[in-house]
Amino acid sequence: MLVLPEELTLNQATACLRMLVQGLRAQKAREVVVDAAALQNFDSSALAVLLEFRRECLASGKQLSITHLSPRLADLAVLYGIDGLLTTA
């Protein structure tokens, strides 16, 4: 399981995506799970990171699943019309 940091804004987006992609390379399972429980401070960059990571997963033949997605981030995904692209477990 991969874990999102407590803060994910524009300042942390590149490093967070890099960390997730490194974790993806170590995953043997077909489903990659990202735990968003720690994520407290975020902006729309968090959605951009998750969408790009989803693309990376699909390119690797893996399915992305997100656990503990906060209601605020889920609402933001709905606002942007991308909630259907983020699979939650």
Secondary structure, DSSP 8 states (H G I E B T S, - for coil): -EE--SEESHHHHHHHHHHHHHHHHH--SSEEEEE-TT--EE-HHHHHHHHHHHHHHHHTT-EEEEES--HHHHHHHHHHT-GGGS-B-
